Amino acid sequence: MGAATNGISLLAPACSVRLRAAWCLSFCKYLLNRVGLGDISWTYRNNNTFIFFPWTEKLLVLTVATEETDGFRRFQRSAQCFNYKVKVLGLGEEWHGEGQKVRLLKAALEQYADNEDQIILFTESYDDIFSSGPAELVKKFKQAKSKVVFTAEAVAYPERRLEPKYPSVLEGKRFLGSAAFIGYAPYLHKLVADWDGADEDSDQLYYTKIFLDPVKREKINITLDHRCRIFQSLHGSEGCAYRATNDTIKEHDQCTSYAGKKHKVQLLMNYLGNYIPRVWTFETGCVVCDESLRKLSEFKLLMNYLGNYIPRVWTFETGCVVCDEGLRKLSEFKLTLLFFYQTDDSFPLVVIGVFIEQPTPFISEFFKRITSLQYPKQRIQLYIANHEPNHQRQVEKFLKEHSAEYSLVKYIAPEEMSNAADARNAGMDMCRQNLECEYYFSIDVQVVLKNASILQTLIEQNKSILSPMVSRVQEFWSNFWGALSKDGFYARSEDYIDLVQRRRIGIWNVPYINNVYLVKGSVLRTKLNQYDMFRSGHLDPDMAFCDNVRKQGVFMFVTNRQLFGHLLSLDNYQTSHLHNDLWQIFQNTQDWKEKYIHPNHSFALKGNNIESPCPDVYWFPVFTETACDELVEEMEHFGQWSSGSKEDQRLQGGYENVPTIDIHMNQINFEKEWHKFLLDFVAPVTEKMFPGYYTRAQFDLAFVVRYKPDEQPLLEPHHDASTFTINIALNSVGEDYEGGGCRFIRYNCSIRAPRKGWALMHPGRLTHYHEGLRVTKGVRYISVSFVDP
């Protein structure tokens, strides 16, 4: 005997088929009667197997849903997970109020009024999920020994004045809830027979008055599920909501119970502001969040949190079970393009809203990644809202070079922007008003996209709203919240750290997303059709958007199934320089490195790709061309070049023995950043090439030198005031200047073609007496650091 589709399978013994079937059926019925499961239905399979379904064939689930929302789809999936038979009432009707449910139920029960064996479970669908199978639910209903069993709650609703009239209970919840109830069809028919109210009336008040009438309560034989054995109402669940046990369970036991087993779920819940790790025993068939208490949104959020795990949504052993359900495969469009030679019109049209609301580093790199998205540009329309005059130059450069590639581009310049909410409303409405727009992709410029196929990935998941998870590098600061505080602000959910660190991978229903997300155009034109989505009370636009989405019952999901990128830190970003990104080596080290450090520098750290053109002179790549260009432009923008005389008030003592025309790093407030650069990217190479020498890369002098034929064409022979010197070429010989180079006199060794972005490293004192060779044409720039003076 074993579990089989919520039933019991029995193998018939080896004898003739006719005798075997007759004998086995009688014998199995005898056994089931002995264990109290005699009321069964059964089927016979050709493989000599009987499948018995105790009671479950006589259970019908009735629910009301006027439209197919995310919550409804979650309910349907949970029902399918356990093979419940569900009939949906009112689909396509306009919603008027709670009384509408009673009217629909009354009409539906007419055909079952005389069916004494028919068990009906009536439950709401938008905020309800099943957590175990029909057999267990029906068994517990029968154990209640009543004809009708209602959900129990800890609070009397909707009229608290009726509270004294409720019978007292020794244990559990005392008050009736209408979110779910179960009973025999004839008795449920009696329950609603007298309903003549309006659709706008309260269903819960109607049922409450019947329950509080002793005569009617006894006639219909109504009781409440005080100890939450059938229904778990999350409202007021501090009572009998979850009975903690000390049982130790395996993590894969989550959401897998059948008849005769307790349903155990290991969850750590942020419950009413307290973090309580527990192993909870769900002895319930249906978990419900009372719809009549919609204003208590924290319980709806709690339901959404639970829905990330039950039933059978995510477990430690299986990971995400539902992530590949209901996908929209864009590969189908690719095949269409390949075999039928159609145009890019086969791809969904996407409006991308780009928002620049504050000074942000690496703007140019952001737009490079936008142009690199693996999606047909003619199926993309751009809406760019820029609030920052400092970034006007980068935006205009992007538009000049790439705007013609896109289907449509709309740019809101800083002088045209009124506020962030208006800009975001306009961007979203650009998709809403265009019936061809299937998706709206909102992204803030502080998002560093590393996944070029992000649009296709998000579209294929086929969610109403989906955000790719991104966080700050090596921090827990991300673009989503796992929970909300009572005041509607950030609260850390039990699973938040695991999600950010991708120890739990899947698609997660969360109460707040920000910075980057995809919204279906059809949702914008229906559930989210209000224009002003980014205003709600005194909330900031990001929180207002999420608040409005939650109010409409639309789920916001975040996915961490792939690595999508990260968030920039905007802390302390200053705009007082020409190239402000140069100063980001502390705040956004990874992005600074990607922009400014030569891609082959990593080989130098391993002792590879290092040349030695002269004795004890080492040559290795360190800067990108961008780094060289921006450092030169920054110095020219600053403009306060020294005179080249030996008198130099910038130095202690005011005298320079071998002067150059230069600008010191401390003159542009870059000495701290330069020291970190030397420490992180030069010192490791030094220690590799000069074994036994360890440096902290201290310096008194670090500067950019300018050589020009008519200004200072060369530098006389000299020793450097350093243990070792770093000399980085900042432009290219043959392109920007002619001549130049460095000659080490003692070794009669010259380097006449320095490579842009490469560093020369050599000892400073005693051994490496050298000179700067004459520049005959153009302008030569080098960066010099006297390390460990």
Disulfide bonds with the S-S distance in Angstrom:
Cys228-Cys240 2.38
Cys320-Cys323 1.95
Cys431-Cys437 2.08
Cys614-Cys749 1.90
